[in-house]
Amino acid sequence: MKILIVNPNSSLLMTAEIRKTAEDFLRGESDVVCEPTTGAPNFIETYEDITLAAPGMIQLVSDNDAEYDAFIA
């Protein structure tokens, strides 16, 4: 199974941490890719941040629909 995890913020450090945690949890049973959300703030703290992140998250899923078996956002 190939899984795309969408980090709702744009932090590359957080994206790397999410990827590492997922890989440790799955122990090679699935392929995991984790991507930050383009156009999102570095942290999600407010309702405005959520609103800013949503279009990029939707775009990531839409652009990768055929390539992945599952999405986590």
Secondary structure, DSSP 8 states (H G I E B T S, - for coil): -EEEEEESS--HHHHHHHHHHHHHHHTTSSEEEEEE-TTS-SS--SHHHHHHHHHHHHHHHHHTTTT-SEEE-
